[in-house]
Amino acid sequence: MKNIYFILIIATIISSCKKNRNSVSWNTFYKLPISSDTLNLNSFIKQDKLYLSDDGTYLSFKDTFELYEFGKDIINQSIQLDFVDSIKIPSILSGIQFSPGFQIPYQFTESHYFDFSSIELKELQFDSLIFDYTVESSIGGKIDINLSILDALNPIGNNFNALISTPISQGVSTGKLNLNGFKFDLTKNGTVFNHISTLFTIGISSDNTQDLVFQNNDYIVIKFEISSLKIASALGYLGSENIVDTTEIKIPFMENLKSKNFEINNSEFEILIKNGIGIDAQLKLNKIDFKKENQVVTLDHLSINQNININRALDLGHDFQYSEMNINFNNSNSNLPQLISMFPEQINIDYQLLTNPLGNQSGYNDFIYQQHPLSLDLSVDIPLKQNLDSIVFIDTLNYELPKNIAVNDALIKLDFTNEFPWKCCAYLKLMSGETLNSSPICINHCQVDNLGNFVQATNSINELDLDNDFLIELQNDNRIIIELVISSPDSTNYFPILGNQNLFYSINMDINSKIKLN
C-alpha cells in the first residue's frame, strides 16, 4: 500500500512540471571605479627641472632650451677637397724597357686651389679624413705610385705618404686613404689660401712578370673624393654668412591647461649667447611668438628687431676665453606675465645671425675649434609663487561598463584630498559636451598660514545623482570628461608650492542595475 502511494506522488509531481522558456534576470548593485590619481608638480614637470628656493619655501621651474648651435658646420658645407691628379708619362721614356722593381727618377707635382665660397683658410686640421681614390691607367703593366701630400702633416710633423698602384694591366683600381689627425697648411709657404700640393714618383711594380715598355701618350689619372671628414679646427678668414632660422619650442604639458588669469612672482627668461668661435657676429631677434591653440601673442621687449653685436672668442694659447652675453626678459621690462598666463603650448623664435658683419677684420686670424661652438640658448626661471584665477585642467577618463546590464540608476562619488593653496571645482561632462552636474563639485583650498604656506590638507566627499537621460550615453561611450577649475584663495597674495603637496581624487560610480540572461 505504501509503494502505491509513493508512485502516485511521483506521478503527480512529473505531470505538474512544465518547460519554462522565459529569460532569467535579477537586480544587482555594484561599484565601478572610474579613476583615481594623485596630482602634484611631477605630474606635469620633470623632477630634475624643479629647484628649491634658497629659503626652502617654494620651488622654481628652471630649464634651458637649445635654440641654435653654430660650430664646424660654418665650414663643413663649404669644404670640398675632391681633386684629380693626372700623370702623363714623358715622351723621353717611351720605347725604353724597364725591369720590374725599377724606380723612375722623375717627380710629378700638382697644385690644387679650392673654392670654399667666401672662406679663405690658412690651416685646416681633421679629427678624421678618409679619401676614396680611383686609379685609371693606360699602361700595359702594374705601376707603383708613391704619393706625398706635401702640406698634410701628422702630429709629429711628417707629411703624408702612401703607396697606391695601378691595375696589372690597363683598367681601373680603387682604394682608400686615411688622413685622420692630419693638419693641412693651405698657404703654399704663406703666399696663398685654400691650396694643397701633391707629389708623385712612380716605379715598375715587382708584381710584373716581364719588362715594361711605356708607349707614347701613356697616362695615369687618380681621382680623390672625400668619403668622410670631421674637422677639428680651422684658421683663416671664415667668411660672412647670414643665417635665418626659426626655432620651435614645444611645451606639451601646457596643452590641457588654460586660465582667466595667472600671475607668477618674478619670472625670468634669458637668451644666453656663448661664442667660442674667433669671429664677430650680429644677432637679430626678429620675433618671439607665444602660441596657445589659435591664439598668438608676441613678446614685447627693447631687443626685438634690433642688431645685437657679439664679440669673438679669444685664444691666447694658454687661456681660451668665450665671449658671453645674456638678454634678460622679466616682468618689468616685457609683457612676460601676459605670455606666461596663456600657458603657451609652443614658443617660436624667429631670428637671424650674421657672421663677420664687417668682413675680414681679423686679417685671416679667424679660428674655430670643434669643442667651442657659438651657441644660442633660452633659459627659463619661473618661481612657483603664484596667484591664479580659474585655471582649467581638462582630461578624458575611460571606464568599462558591461553591455549586458540595464542600468536603473547610478550615483557618482567624488572624493578629494587637497594639499594645495587652491580652491578646486570639478565638472563632469559627456563626450557630447553636456554637463552631468549643473552646479560645480568643489573642495576648498588647504589650510595655510599668513604667508600662504601649507598647514593642513582639506578633505571632501561628494555625490552626484545621474539623470536617466545620461545613463544610455554613459553606457555606450565608456568615456567621461573631467574639468578641474582651480583658483587661489584671494587675488592679492602669491602662494608658494612645494614638491610634497598633492591633490588626490577618486571617482567611482555606484550602479543599481538589472542583469538579464536569455
C-alpha positions as CSV (number, residue, x, y, z in Angstrom):
1,M,0.0,0.0,0.0
2,K,2.9,2.4,0.8
3,N,4.6,1.6,-2.5
4,I,1.4,2.5,-4.4
5,Y,1.1,5.8,-2.5
6,F,4.8,6.8,-3.3
7,I,4.3,6.1,-7.0
8,L,1.2,8.3,-7.1
9,I,3.1,11.2,-5.5
10,I,6.0,10.9,-8.1
11,A,3.5,10.7,-11.0
12,T,1.7,13.8,-9.7
13,I,5.0,15.8,-9.5
14,I,6.0,14.8,-13.0
15,S,2.7,15.6,-14.5
16,S,2.7,19.1,-13.0
17,C,6.2,20.1,-14.4
18,K,6.2,22.4,-17.5
19,K,9.2,23.7,-19.5
20,N,9.9,27.4,-18.8
21,R,11.0,29.4,-21.9
22,N,11.2,32.8,-20.1
23,S,14.6,34.6,-19.6
24,V,16.2,34.8,-16.2
25,S,17.0,38.2,-14.6
26,W,17.9,39.7,-11.3
27,N,18.7,43.1,-9.8
28,T,22.2,43.8,-8.6
29,F,24.3,46.6,-7.1
30,Y,28.0,47.2,-7.7
31,K,30.7,49.8,-7.6
32,L,32.6,50.8,-10.8
33,P,35.9,52.6,-10.3
34,I,36.3,55.3,-12.9
35,S,39.6,57.0,-12.0
36,S,41.8,57.8,-9.1
37,D,45.1,59.7,-9.1
38,T,47.4,61.8,-7.1
39,L,48.3,65.1,-8.9
40,N,51.4,67.0,-8.0
41,L,54.1,69.1,-9.7
42,N,55.8,66.0,-11.0
43,S,52.6,65.1,-12.9
44,F,53.4,67.9,-15.2
45,I,57.0,68.8,-14.8
46,K,60.1,66.5,-14.6
47,Q,61.7,66.3,-11.2
48,D,65.1,67.5,-12.5
49,K,63.5,70.8,-13.7
50,L,62.3,71.7,-10.2
51,Y,64.6,73.6,-7.8
52,L,64.1,74.6,-4.2
53,S,64.4,78.3,-3.4
54,D,67.3,79.5,-1.1
55,D,64.9,79.9,1.8
56,G,63.3,76.5,1.2
57,T,59.7,77.8,1.0
58,Y,58.9,77.2,-2.7
59,L,60.0,75.5,-5.9
60,S,61.1,77.1,-9.2
61,F,60.8,75.6,-12.7
62,K,64.1,76.0,-14.4
63,D,65.1,74.8,-17.9
64,T,67.3,75.6,-20.8
65,F,66.3,75.1,-24.4
66,E,68.8,75.0,-27.2
67,L,67.9,77.4,-30.0
68,Y,70.9,77.1,-32.3
69,E,74.5,75.8,-32.2
70,F,76.9,77.2,-34.8
71,G,80.1,75.3,-34.9
72,K,82.2,73.4,-37.5
73,D,79.1,73.5,-39.7
74,I,80.2,77.0,-40.6
75,I,82.8,75.5,-42.9
76,N,81.8,71.8,-43.2
77,Q,79.4,72.5,-46.1
78,S,81.9,74.7,-47.9
79,I,84.9,72.4,-47.6
80,Q,85.3,70.3,-50.8
81,L,88.7,68.8,-51.1
82,D,87.9,66.5,-54.1
83,F,90.6,66.7,-56.7
84,V,92.1,64.9,-59.7
85,D,95.8,64.3,-60.4
86,S,97.0,63.4,-63.9
87,I,100.4,61.8,-64.6
88,K,101.4,61.9,-68.3
89,I,104.4,59.8,-69.0
90,P,107.1,61.9,-70.6
91,S,107.8,61.1,-74.2
92,I,111.5,60.7,-73.4
93,L,110.6,57.5,-71.5
94,S,108.7,56.0,-74.5
95,G,110.1,52.8,-76.0
96,I,112.5,52.1,-73.2
97,Q,112.4,48.8,-71.4
98,F,112.1,48.9,-67.6
99,S,112.5,45.9,-65.5
100,P,110.2,45.0,-62.5
101,G,111.2,46.9,-59.4
102,F,112.9,49.8,-61.2
103,Q,112.1,53.3,-59.9
104,I,111.7,56.1,-62.5
105,P,114.0,59.0,-61.5
106,Y,111.3,61.6,-62.1
107,Q,108.9,63.6,-59.9
108,F,105.4,64.7,-60.8
109,T,103.9,67.6,-58.9
110,E,100.4,69.2,-58.9
111,S,98.9,72.3,-57.2
112,H,95.3,72.4,-56.3
113,Y,93.3,75.5,-55.3
114,F,89.9,75.1,-53.8
115,D,86.9,77.4,-53.8
116,F,85.4,77.5,-50.3
117,S,82.9,80.2,-51.2
118,S,83.9,83.3,-49.2
119,I,86.2,81.3,-46.8
120,E,89.9,81.6,-47.2
121,L,91.8,79.2,-44.9
122,K,95.4,79.1,-43.8
123,E,95.2,75.9,-41.8
124,L,92.8,73.0,-41.5
125,Q,93.0,70.1,-39.1
126,F,91.0,67.0,-39.2
127,D,89.9,64.6,-36.5
128,S,89.1,62.2,-39.3
129,L,89.5,62.4,-43.1
130,I,89.0,59.5,-45.5
131,F,89.6,59.8,-49.2
132,D,88.3,57.3,-51.7
133,Y,90.6,57.1,-54.7
134,T,90.2,55.7,-58.2
135,V,93.3,55.0,-60.4
136,E,92.8,54.7,-64.2
137,S,95.8,53.7,-66.3
138,S,96.5,53.2,-70.0
139,I,99.8,51.4,-69.2
140,G,100.0,47.7,-70.0
141,G,101.5,46.7,-66.7
142,K,101.3,47.5,-63.0
143,I,102.8,50.7,-61.7
144,D,103.5,51.6,-58.1
145,I,102.9,55.2,-57.2
146,N,104.4,56.9,-54.2
147,L,102.0,59.7,-53.2
148,S,103.0,62.6,-51.0
149,I,100.7,65.4,-49.9
150,L,103.3,67.9,-49.0
151,D,101.1,70.2,-47.0
152,A,99.5,67.5,-44.8
153,L,101.4,66.9,-41.6
154,N,100.8,64.3,-38.9
155,P,101.1,65.1,-35.1
156,I,104.9,64.6,-35.2
157,G,105.4,66.8,-38.2
158,N,105.8,64.3,-41.0
159,N,104.0,64.8,-44.3
160,F,101.5,62.3,-45.6
161,N,102.9,59.4,-47.8
162,A,101.1,56.4,-49.3
163,L,101.7,53.8,-51.9
164,I,99.0,53.2,-54.4
165,S,99.1,51.0,-57.5
166,T,97.5,50.8,-61.0
167,P,95.9,47.6,-62.2
168,I,98.1,44.8,-63.5
169,S,97.1,45.8,-67.0
170,Q,95.0,48.6,-68.5
171,G,91.9,49.4,-66.3
172,V,90.8,50.9,-63.0
173,S,91.7,50.2,-59.4
174,T,90.3,51.7,-56.2
175,G,91.2,52.2,-52.6
176,K,91.1,54.4,-49.5
177,L,93.5,56.9,-47.9
178,N,93.3,57.6,-44.1
179,L,94.5,61.1,-43.0
180,N,93.0,61.0,-39.5
181,G,94.6,63.6,-37.3
182,F,96.5,65.4,-40.1
183,K,96.9,69.1,-40.2
184,F,96.9,70.9,-43.6
185,D,98.9,74.0,-44.3
186,L,96.9,75.6,-47.1
187,T,99.1,78.7,-47.7
188,K,101.9,77.4,-50.0
189,N,104.5,78.8,-47.7
190,G,102.4,81.8,-46.7
191,T,101.6,83.2,-50.2
192,V,98.1,81.9,-50.9
193,F,95.0,80.3,-49.3
194,N,92.9,77.1,-49.8
195,H,95.9,75.3,-51.5
196,I,97.4,71.9,-51.3
197,S,100.3,70.3,-53.3
198,T,100.8,66.7,-54.3
199,L,104.0,64.9,-55.4
200,F,104.3,61.6,-57.1
201,T,107.1,59.2,-58.0
202,I,106.4,56.1,-60.0
203,G,108.1,52.7,-60.3
204,I,107.7,49.4,-62.1
205,S,105.9,47.1,-59.8
206,S,107.7,43.9,-58.8
207,D,104.4,42.1,-59.5
208,N,105.1,42.4,-63.2
209,T,106.5,39.2,-64.8
210,Q,108.3,40.9,-67.6
211,D,109.9,44.2,-68.6
212,L,107.5,47.1,-69.2
213,V,107.8,49.5,-72.1
214,F,106.0,52.9,-72.0
215,Q,104.1,53.9,-75.0
216,N,103.8,57.5,-76.3
217,N,100.9,59.3,-74.6
218,D,100.6,56.7,-71.7
219,Y,98.9,58.3,-68.7
220,I,97.7,57.7,-65.2
221,V,94.7,59.5,-63.7
222,I,94.0,59.5,-60.0
223,K,90.7,60.9,-58.6
224,F,90.4,61.7,-54.9
225,E,87.0,62.1,-53.3
226,I,86.2,62.7,-49.6
227,S,84.4,59.7,-48.2
228,S,84.1,61.2,-44.6
229,L,85.5,64.0,-42.7
230,K,85.4,65.6,-39.2
231,I,87.0,68.9,-38.8
232,A,88.9,69.6,-35.6
233,S,89.9,73.2,-36.2
234,A,90.4,75.8,-38.9
235,L,92.3,79.1,-39.1
236,G,92.0,81.9,-41.7
237,Y,89.1,84.1,-42.8
238,L,85.9,82.1,-42.1
239,G,83.7,84.2,-44.4
240,S,80.5,86.0,-43.8
241,E,77.2,84.1,-43.7
242,N,73.7,85.3,-43.0
243,I,71.7,82.5,-41.2
244,V,67.9,82.9,-41.0
245,D,66.0,80.4,-38.9
246,T,63.0,79.8,-36.7
247,T,63.2,77.6,-33.6
248,E,60.1,76.0,-32.2
249,I,60.0,75.1,-28.5
250,K,57.0,72.8,-27.7
251,I,55.6,72.6,-24.2
252,P,53.3,69.5,-24.2
253,F,52.1,69.7,-20.6
254,M,50.5,73.1,-21.3
255,E,48.0,71.6,-23.8
256,N,45.5,70.7,-21.1
257,L,45.7,74.0,-19.2
258,K,44.1,77.4,-19.7
259,S,43.3,80.2,-17.4
260,K,41.4,83.5,-16.9
261,N,44.4,84.9,-15.0
262,F,47.7,83.5,-13.9
263,E,50.4,85.6,-12.1
264,I,53.9,84.5,-11.3
265,N,56.2,86.4,-9.0
266,N,59.4,87.5,-10.6
267,S,59.6,85.1,-13.6
268,E,62.5,85.5,-16.0
269,F,63.6,84.4,-19.4
270,E,67.1,84.9,-20.8
271,I,68.7,84.4,-24.2
272,L,72.1,83.0,-23.5
273,I,74.8,83.8,-26.1
274,K,78.1,82.0,-25.8
275,N,80.6,82.5,-28.6
276,G,83.5,80.1,-28.7
277,I,84.5,80.9,-32.4
278,G,87.0,83.5,-33.4
279,I,84.6,85.5,-35.4
280,D,82.4,88.6,-34.7
281,A,78.7,88.1,-35.2
282,Q,75.5,90.1,-35.2
283,L,72.2,88.7,-33.9
284,K,68.7,90.0,-34.6
285,L,65.6,88.6,-32.8
286,N,63.0,89.3,-35.4
287,K,60.1,88.0,-33.4
288,I,59.3,85.7,-30.5
289,D,55.7,84.4,-30.5
290,F,53.9,82.5,-27.7
291,K,51.2,80.3,-29.1
292,K,48.1,78.7,-27.4
293,E,45.7,76.9,-29.8
294,N,44.8,79.6,-32.4
295,Q,46.0,82.5,-30.2
296,V,49.4,84.0,-30.8
297,V,50.9,86.8,-28.7
298,T,54.3,88.4,-29.5
299,L,56.9,89.2,-26.9
300,D,57.4,92.9,-26.4
301,H,61.0,93.9,-25.5
302,L,63.6,96.5,-26.5
303,S,65.9,93.9,-28.0
304,I,63.3,92.7,-30.5
305,N,64.2,93.6,-34.1
306,Q,67.4,95.3,-33.1
307,N,71.0,94.3,-34.0
308,I,72.9,92.7,-31.1
309,N,76.7,92.7,-31.6
310,I,78.5,89.5,-30.5
311,N,82.3,89.7,-29.9
312,R,84.7,87.0,-31.0
313,A,86.2,84.4,-28.6
314,L,89.9,84.8,-27.7
315,D,92.5,82.1,-28.0
316,L,95.6,83.2,-26.0
317,G,97.3,79.8,-26.3
318,H,97.5,79.3,-22.5
319,D,94.0,80.6,-22.0
320,F,90.8,80.3,-24.0
321,Q,88.0,82.8,-23.4
322,Y,84.4,82.6,-24.6
323,S,82.6,85.8,-25.4
324,E,79.3,85.7,-23.4
325,M,76.3,87.9,-23.1
326,N,72.7,87.5,-21.9
327,I,69.5,89.2,-22.9
328,N,67.1,89.3,-20.0
329,F,63.3,89.3,-20.2
330,N,61.4,89.8,-16.9
331,N,58.1,91.1,-15.5
332,S,59.2,94.8,-15.6
333,N,60.9,95.1,-19.0
334,S,58.5,93.0,-21.1
335,N,55.0,91.6,-21.3
336,L,56.2,88.3,-20.0
337,P,53.4,88.0,-17.3
338,Q,50.8,88.1,-20.0
339,L,52.6,85.5,-22.0
340,I,53.0,83.0,-19.1
341,S,49.4,83.4,-18.2
342,M,48.5,82.0,-21.6
343,F,50.0,78.6,-20.7
344,P,51.7,78.6,-24.1
345,E,51.9,75.2,-25.9
346,Q,54.7,76.5,-28.2
347,I,57.3,79.3,-28.4
348,N,58.5,80.3,-31.8
349,I,61.7,82.3,-32.0
350,D,62.4,83.9,-35.4
351,Y,66.0,85.2,-35.7
352,Q,68.9,85.8,-38.0
353,L,72.6,85.5,-37.3
354,L,75.2,87.3,-39.5
355,T,78.9,86.2,-39.1
356,N,81.7,88.6,-39.7
357,P,79.4,91.5,-40.5
358,L,82.4,93.8,-41.2
359,G,84.3,91.3,-43.2
360,N,87.9,90.2,-42.7
361,Q,88.6,92.4,-39.7
362,S,91.0,89.8,-38.1
363,G,93.4,89.7,-41.1
364,Y,92.9,86.0,-41.7
365,N,93.1,85.1,-38.0
366,D,89.5,83.8,-37.5
367,F,89.5,80.4,-35.8
368,I,87.2,77.6,-35.0
369,Y,87.5,74.6,-32.8
370,Q,85.2,71.6,-32.7
371,Q,84.7,71.8,-29.0
372,H,84.0,75.5,-28.9
373,P,80.8,76.4,-30.8
374,L,78.7,79.6,-30.9
375,S,75.5,78.7,-29.0
376,L,72.2,80.4,-28.5
377,D,70.0,79.1,-25.7
378,L,66.8,80.1,-23.9
379,S,66.9,79.9,-20.1
380,V,63.6,79.8,-18.2
381,D,63.2,80.5,-14.5
382,I,59.6,80.5,-13.2
383,P,59.2,80.7,-9.4
384,L,56.2,78.7,-8.3
385,K,54.9,81.5,-6.1
386,Q,51.7,82.3,-7.9
387,N,48.2,83.7,-7.9
388,L,45.8,82.2,-10.3
389,D,42.2,82.6,-11.3
390,S,40.2,79.8,-12.9
391,I,43.0,77.7,-14.3
392,V,41.2,74.9,-16.2
393,F,42.6,71.4,-16.5
394,I,40.8,69.0,-18.8
395,D,41.2,65.3,-19.1
396,T,39.3,62.3,-20.6
397,L,38.7,59.3,-18.3
398,N,38.0,55.8,-19.7
399,Y,36.0,53.2,-17.9
400,E,34.3,49.9,-18.8
401,L,30.6,49.5,-18.2
402,P,29.2,46.0,-19.2
403,K,26.8,45.9,-22.1
404,N,24.5,43.2,-20.8
405,I,23.1,45.2,-17.9
406,A,20.2,47.5,-17.8
407,V,21.1,50.5,-15.6
408,N,18.2,51.5,-13.3
409,D,20.0,54.4,-11.7
410,A,23.6,55.5,-11.0
411,L,25.4,57.6,-8.5
412,I,28.9,59.1,-9.0
413,K,31.0,59.6,-5.9
414,L,34.0,62.1,-5.9
415,D,36.5,62.1,-3.0
416,F,39.1,64.8,-2.8
417,T,42.1,65.5,-0.5
418,N,43.7,68.8,-1.3
419,E,47.1,70.0,-0.1
420,F,47.4,72.9,-2.5
421,P,46.5,76.6,-1.8
422,W,43.9,76.3,-4.4
423,K,40.1,76.0,-4.4
424,C,39.2,73.2,-6.8
425,C,35.9,72.7,-8.6
426,A,35.1,69.7,-10.8
427,Y,32.7,69.4,-13.7
428,L,31.9,66.1,-15.2
429,K,30.9,66.1,-18.9
430,L,29.7,63.6,-21.5
431,M,31.6,63.4,-24.8
432,S,28.8,65.3,-26.4
433,G,29.6,68.2,-24.1
434,E,26.6,68.0,-21.8
435,T,27.5,68.6,-18.1
436,L,26.4,66.0,-15.6
437,N,26.5,68.3,-12.6
438,S,24.5,71.6,-13.0
439,S,26.5,73.1,-10.1
440,P,30.2,72.5,-9.5
441,I,31.5,70.0,-7.1
442,C,34.1,72.0,-5.1
443,I,36.8,71.4,-2.4
444,N,38.2,74.3,-0.5
445,H,41.9,75.1,-0.5
446,C,44.2,73.6,2.1
447,Q,44.8,75.5,5.3
448,V,47.7,78.0,5.0
449,D,49.5,80.3,7.4
450,N,49.7,84.1,7.0
451,L,52.5,83.7,4.4
452,G,50.4,81.2,2.3
453,N,52.5,78.2,3.4
454,F,50.8,74.7,3.7
455,V,49.5,73.8,7.1
456,Q,46.8,71.1,6.7
457,A,45.0,69.2,3.9
458,T,41.3,69.7,3.2
459,N,39.0,66.7,2.6
460,S,35.8,66.5,0.7
461,I,33.3,63.7,-0.2
462,N,30.7,64.4,-2.9
463,E,27.8,62.5,-4.6
464,L,26.1,63.2,-7.9
465,D,22.9,61.6,-8.9
466,L,22.7,60.9,-12.7
467,D,19.6,61.7,-14.7
468,N,18.2,58.7,-16.7
469,D,18.8,60.7,-19.9
470,F,22.6,60.5,-19.3
471,L,22.7,56.8,-18.5
472,I,22.4,55.5,-22.0
473,E,25.3,57.7,-23.3
474,L,27.4,56.8,-20.4
475,Q,26.9,53.1,-21.1
476,N,27.5,53.4,-24.8
477,D,30.6,55.6,-24.8
478,N,32.6,54.4,-21.8
479,R,34.3,57.8,-21.6
480,I,33.8,60.9,-19.4
481,I,35.4,64.3,-19.4
482,I,36.6,65.8,-16.1
483,E,37.2,69.6,-16.0
484,L,39.0,70.9,-12.9
485,V,38.8,74.7,-12.3
486,I,41.5,75.9,-9.9
487,S,41.7,79.3,-8.2
488,S,43.8,80.9,-5.4
489,P,42.2,81.8,-2.1
490,D,42.4,85.5,-2.9
491,S,43.6,87.7,-5.7
492,T,46.3,89.7,-4.0
493,N,48.8,87.3,-2.5
494,Y,51.4,84.9,-4.1
495,F,51.1,81.4,-2.7
496,P,54.2,79.1,-2.7
497,I,54.2,75.5,-3.8
498,L,56.5,72.7,-2.7
499,G,57.1,69.3,-4.3
500,N,55.4,67.3,-1.5
501,Q,52.0,68.9,-1.9
502,N,49.3,66.7,-3.7
503,L,45.8,66.7,-4.9
504,F,44.3,63.3,-4.5
505,Y,41.0,62.4,-6.2
506,S,38.9,59.3,-6.6
507,I,35.9,58.9,-8.8
508,N,33.6,55.9,-8.5
509,M,30.1,55.0,-9.9
510,D,27.6,53.1,-7.8
511,I,25.2,51.3,-10.2
512,N,21.8,49.8,-9.5
513,S,21.1,47.5,-12.5
514,K,19.3,44.5,-13.8
515,I,21.2,41.7,-15.3
516,K,19.3,39.6,-17.8
517,L,20.3,36.1,-19.2
518,N,18.3,34.7,-22.1
